[in-house]
Amino acid sequence: QVQLVESGGGLVQPGGSLRLSCAASGSRFSISDMGWYRQAPGKQRELIAAITRDGSTNYADSVKGRFTISRVNANNTVYLQMNSLKPEDTSVYYCHAREVLVTIRLGDYWGQGTQVTVSS
């Protein structure tokens, strides 16, 4: 089974920055898309940023221009650089990874979540 371990969350003031990391281990095949989601209390989990194996990225409008997603395929690690943080960015952030065998989707895996709090 694939295990995703997240790190990098914490408390930051508005306008500050944080960098989240997520390392996927135990993959027997290949990790295709990876992404970051967030879920605040009482809200649905939403996609913040996603990245393919070849580096194509997609961002939610709310974070475009402020957040940057990147990955290192060699160790299946995905990062989220968060700049110009706003209080509304406060949420639990979850890492996601999809395992595939060629074109066949094998499973979707989630990290344990890491708390990001933006407050003065």
N, C-alpha and C positions, 0 to 999 in steps of 0.2 A: 504494500500500500504506500501511496505517496503521502508524505508528511510535510507540511508547510509550517515553518517557524518564523514568526514575525518579530521585529524589534524596531526601536527607534521612536516610539511614541513618547508623549510627555506633555508637560505644560509649557506654553509659550505665550508671550504677549502678542497682541495684534501687530501685524507687520513683520513678525519674526519668521523664522524658518525652521523646518524640521526635515529630516531625511529618514524615511521608512525603508526597511530592508525585509526581504522575505526570501528564504532559501528553501527550495523544494528538494527533498531527498527520498530515496527509495523507489524512484521511477525505474521500471523495468523496460520501458519503451522510450517514448519521446514526449516531451512537454511542448505543446503547441502554443496556444494563446495563454498569456498571463495578464492579470489585471488587478486593480485595486478597487474595492467597493467601500462604501461607508454606510453606516446605519445609526442614525440618531434615535433617541427614545421616542417612541410613538410614530416613527416614520418607516417607510419601506427602505430596504437595502437598495442603494443606487450605484450604478457603475460610475466611477470617477475617471479612470484611465485604463486603457488596455494596450497591449503590445503583442505583435506577432513574432514568430521566430526570426523573420527577416527584418524586423525593426519597424514595421509600420505601426503607427500609433493613432489612438483615438481618445479624445478627451470630452468630458462633460463641459457644457458651456460655462458652468459656474466656476470651473477651475482653469479654463483655457487661458494660457498666458501666464499663469502663476505656478502651475504644477508641471513637472516633467517626469515622465516614466521612462525607465531604461531597464535593460536586462543584460545578463551575461549568460549565454547559452551553455557554456562549458560546465558551469556548476548550477544551472537552473535557478539563478537568483534574479529577482526583480526588485527594482528600487523605485521609490517615489520621492522626488525632491519637491518639497512644498515651500514656496516662498510667498511673501506678502499675505500671510495667514490672517484670516478674519474670524471673528467670533462664530459666525455661522459655519465655519469649517469644523467646529467641535463635533466629534463623533467617535464612534469605534470604527476603526479602519480594518478591513479584512482583505487579505491576499487571496487570490484565486489562481488556480492552474488547471489546465486541461491536459489530460494524458491521452495520447493517440498512438495507434499503430498504423503507420502510413496515413490513410485517410479515414480510418475507423476511430470514432470516439470511444475511448475506454472508460473514462471517468472524469469527474470534476471534483476538485479538492479545494479545501478552504483552510486558511490559517486560523489561529485561535482568536484573532482580533487584538488590536492594540489601541489604547485610548489616546486620542489627541484632544487636548483641551486648549483653546485659545481664549485667553482672558487676561485682563489687566488687573 
